[in-house]
Amino acid sequence: MAVGPGTLPEFFPVSGVSLGIASAGIKKPGRKDLVVFELAPGTRVAGIFTRNQFCAAPVVVSRRHLASEAPRYLLINTGNANAGTGEQGMADALQCCESLAGQAKVATESVLPFSTGVIGEPLPVDRIVKALPDALADTREDRWAEAASGIMTTDTRPKGATRRVDLGGHQVTISGISKGAGMIRPNMATMLGFIATDALIAPDALQRLSSELGESSFNRITIDGDTSTNDACMLMASGQYGGPEITADSPLMPALRAALKEVYLELAHAIVRDGEGATKFVTIDVHGAASQSEALDVAYTVAHSPLVKTALYASDPNWGRILAAVGRAGVEGLDLNAVTIHLGDVCLVREGGRADDYTEARGQAVMDREEITIAIDLHRGDVHETVWTCDFSHDYVTINAEYRT
């Protein structure tokens, strides 16, 4: 169950970035569950990671390696998160990096590990190490679609986005994949995202792009309010597009940022559309806030309300649940008579109560849609924030109740 068609695009290969896929049998025999990114020398990498304090061993190792060495390989496994595994988990993550580094003849610190799956179980290192030769032998620049499937866990479909843009007479390619369907609530949204471009981007500009674009996309989605132990989103720039280095103040930066933003948003939205048990894709727009934190507090309070989310699943225009969520979002001195709430183009709340022109039939017509926008105007300032979420269905409970069986 998911919202929208969810078909993968025809990926544009990114020069200098190759992908290999193999089966390690981590959770299910024969499943493609191991993905390797091979990066050309000189590729620059930036990223953002989960803010969960119980972050997984691969997150700790990736952060350290990213700070100490130019990455040459990314190693991703599904089926096991290697989180909540203590010192053994750290040793296991490092052993996987060492094995890949030895086979590829690179420094151990140039390998960044990523894991996703069940928390608290030992990583099956022997299976991963055994499958590495197959993944390395399989690397090609045109394996994006297979890699998108290889990083899935409870996802019902692979997720990807790709763009080409002309920058100063040179064609720049951007391709990316993401995974995630549950335990999604940023800070960092369990999600993983990998975006690559052949643009040559200055290191400080690359990290700024990674942070800014991640904040406005993956850090604005929520499925269930649970921040994972393993979230990470990496931005890779191979520099092989043939043009000049793009700095933060380069005239080429606005067009590059716009194209990257499209890819980030498409990948983030794909996670919400494939939320566990999701039947609705919901945009929550908060306007007129006095601060960013105020806008996000309101948006997330609505997005995380089980009563709102179950009403969305039932296609029930029970607007009182939305009103109640706004009221408990903690906005100091909120003028209730100034607040307006819209469901699509239908005004639900005006001047402290139900809008005079609201009818149940009009509300129902919007709720029957697969994609819905809830717009809230606080009329307190000029700050606007958007959060994307989905509904709660019976299937969400079933999927998570049976996750380990």
N, C-alpha and C positions, 0 to 999 in steps of 0.2 A: 504494500500500500504506500503510495507516494503521490505527490501533487505535480501535475504537468507531465509532459512526455518523457523528459529525462534522457533523451538520446545523446550519445557522445558526439562531439564534432569530429570532422576530419582534421586531426592534429597537424599543425605545421611543425616539422622537425626543427629543433634548435641546434644550430651548429655548435659543436663543442660539448654537447650534453648527450650522453648515451645512457640507455636504460636496459637492465637485464632482469629477467624474472625466472624464478625457480620454485620448486615445491620442496619444502622442508618437512611437511607433515606435522606441523606444530600442534594443530588442534584437530584437523581432519586429514586423513591420508589422501594424497594425490592433489590436494588443493594448492594452487599457486599462492604462496603466502610469504614469499621472500622477494624483495625488490632491491636492486642496486642501481644507484645513479653513479655513472663514471663521468667526472668533470675534466675537461681539458686543462693542462697546466695554465696558470694565470687566471683561472676562473675565480671571481670574487663572490663571497657568500655572506649574507646577513640573515638574521632571523629573530623571531620573538618566541617566547616559551611560556608555558603555564606559570601562573602565580600561586598555584596550590603548593603549600609548604611541604606536603608529602609528595613532592615531585619524584618521578620515577628515575631509576638509575641511568637510563639512556639520556634523559634530559640533563642530568648533572654532567655526564661525560661529554655530551655534545656541546654544552656551554663551555666547558674547559678546553676542549679541542678547538672549537671555533675561535677562542681567544688566543690560542698558542700556535696555530699552524694554518696554512692555506689549505682548505679542504680539497680533496681529490675524489673522495667517495662518500656517498650517503648509503647507509645500510638500514633497510626498513623491514621489520617482521611484524606479522599480524598473528593473532591467536594467543598472545601472551604479552602483558604490559610490562613485565619486569619492574613492577612497582610494589612498594611495601615488602621488599625482599632484602633489605638491610645491606650489610657489607658483601654478602654473597652475590646480590644483584649487581653491585658495582663491579665485582670481579668478573661476573659473567658478561656484562656489557663490554668490558675491556678485552676479555678473551675473544669475543666476536670481532672487535676492531683489529686486534693483533693478528687474527687469522686472515682476515681480508687483506690487511696491510702486507702481510708476508707473501700472500699469493700475488698481490698486485705490485709488490716491490716499492712500496711507499712507506712513509713514516706512519706509525700507529695513530699519531695525533691528527693526521690528515683524513681520518675516517670519522664520520659523524653517525652515531647509531640512533635509531628511532624504533620504538616498540609500541604496540597497541593490542589490547585484548583484555583478558582476565587479570585482575589485580591480585597480588599475594601469592602467586604460584611461581616456583623456580623456572627460570628460562631454560628451555631444552637446548643448551649450547651445542651438544654433540650433533643434533639434527641440523641446526643452522650451519655449523662449520662444514658438515658433510655436503650441504646443498650449495655452498658458495662457489665451487668451481663451475657448476651448471649456470649459475647466475652471471658469473664473469664471462663465461664463454658465449653468453646469449646477448651481450650488450650491443644495441644498435640505436641510432637516433630516431628510429620510427616506431618505438615500442611504447609510446605514451598510453595508448588505449589498453594494452595488456597490463601496464603498470597501474593504471587506474583501478582495474579489477583486483590486482594483486595486493592492494593496501586496504581492501574492504574488511569490515568485521560484521556488524549487524546491518550494514548498509544493504538496501535492496537493489541498488544499481550503482555503477561507477559514475564518477563525477569528473568533468574536465572542461577546460575552456582554452581557446587559442585565438590569437590575433596577429595581424601583420600591419605595420604602420610605416609610412615613409618619413624618415628623419633626415632632412638636409640632403636628399637625393640618395640616401642609403635605406634599404629595406631592413626593418627590425622585426624580428619574430619573438613572440611571447607564447609560451604554452605552460599549462599548469594542471595539476590534479589535486583533489582533496578527498578526504574520507571523514565520515562521522554521521551518526544518526541518533545517538543518545549520549548521556553525560555531557551535554553541550550547554555551557554557560560561561562565556568568557569572564574571567580575565585569561586571555586566550580562550578560544571557544572550547567522549574521547574523540578530538579532531586532529588531523594532520593535513598540512597543505604544503605543496612543493611547486614553486613557480620559477621558471627559467626563461631567460632572454639571452639573445646573442649581442645585445647592446654592451658597449664599454662604459661602465658607470663608475665614477669616482667612489672610493670606499665610504667616505662620510655621507655622500649622497645616497648610496645604496642602503646604508643602515637607516637613514632618515626615511627613505621610501618604504622600507620594510616596516618600520614602526608606524608611520602615518597611515599607510594603506591597510595594514593589519588592524589598526585601531578603528578605522571607519568601515570595516567589513566583517572580518572574523570576530572582532570584539564588539560587534553589534548584533550578534545572533544568539538566540537561546531556545532550547527545546524543553529542558526540564529544570533549569536552574542549578545544575550540578557542574562545577568546574572540575575537569578531569585532572589526573595526576600526570598525564602524558602529552598534553597539547604542545604542538610546535608548528610553526609556519616558516618556511625557508624561502628566501629569494636569491636566485643564482644568476650571475651575469658572466657569460663566457668571454665577452669582449670581441667576438669574431665577426661582427657585422660589417667591418671595413671602414667605419667612420671614426670621427674624433671622440675623445673621452668626454662624457657628458657629466658636467658638474651641477651642483645645486642651482647655480645661477645661469646655466647654459640656456641659450634660446631654444634648444632642442628639448629641454626638460618638460615644459608643459604638455607637449604632445605625447611624450613617453609616459609621463605620470597618468595622463588620461587613459591611455591604452592599458596600462598596468591596472589602473583602478577598475576598469571594466572586467578584467580577468579575475581580480580579487573578489569583486562583488558577485560575479557569476558563480564562482566556486563556493563562496559563503552561502549564497542563496540556495545552491544545490543541496547543501547539508540540511537546511531547514525544510526544503521540499521533500527530502527523504527522511525526515524525522521519524523516529520509531512510532509506527502506527498512525502517522500524520495523514489527515484528509484535507487540511486547509493550510494555505500559505498566508500568513497574516503580517501586514505591515502596520507598525504602531508609530505614528507621527506625532511628536509633541512639539507644539509651537508656543511662542510667547512666554518662554521660561526666563527666569531672572539669571540663571547660571546653567552651565552644562550639567553639573551634578544634579541639579533640581530636575532638569528635563529627563535625564537618565533614570533618576529615582522613580519618576512617574511612569515612564515607559516600561521599566522592568517590573514595577509592581503590577501593572496590568498584564504584562507578558507572562508573569510567573503565577498569577492567580489560578488555582485549580478550578475555581468556579467559573471564571471567564473562559478558560481553556475547554472545559467540558461543555459549556454552553455553545462554544464555537463548533465542537464536534457534533452536537445535536442540531446545529443550524437553528438555535433558539435565540431570537433577538431579546434576550433578557438583559436589557441595557442597565438595569440597576446594579448588576455585578460590576460593570465597567465603572460606573459612577462611584461605587463603594471603594474600588481599588484606587482610584484617583484620590479619594478622600483620605485614605490611610497611607499615602505615599510619603508623608512626613513633611509636606511643604508648609513652612511657617507663614502664618498670616494670609492664607489663601482666601481670596475673595470669591466665594462660591457663586455669586451672581454674575461674575465676569467669565466664568468657565463655560466653554462650549465643547461638546463632544459630538463628533460625526461618525456614523457607520457608513463608509462609502460616501455617497453624496446626500445621505439622509441625516438631518440634524436630530440627535437624540435628546441632548440636554442643552438648555438655554435658560439663563436667569434663575439658576438654582433648582430647576426641576425639568420635567419632561417638556420638550419643545412643543409649542401649541400646534404646529403643523405636522407633528409626528403621527404616523399611523402604524399599527402592527403589520399591516400588509406591506408597507414600504420597507420596514425593517426586515421583514421576512425575505423579501426579494433580494436584499443584499446578503443576508446570512446564507441563502441557498447557493451562493457562488463558491467556487473553489479557492479564489483569491480575494481577500478582504483587506480593506484599510480601515483602521481605527484612528481617527484624527482628534487630538485633544489640544485645545488652545487655552492656555492659562491666563493670557492677557496680562502678563507681569513684566515682560521684557522682550528681547528680540532674539533669544537663543532658540535654535531648532535642532532636535536630535531625532534620529530614526532607529528603531530596533525591529528586527524581523524574528518572528516566532511561528509556532504551529499550534494545533489543537492537541488535546489529550483524548485518546480513544481507548476502547477496551484492549486493543492490540498492544498499546504501550505497556499496559500492566502485564499482559501475557508474555511479551518479549523479554521484559526484565525479570519476571518471576522465573522464567525458564532459561535464562541466559547461560547458566553453567551446566545445563542438562543436555 
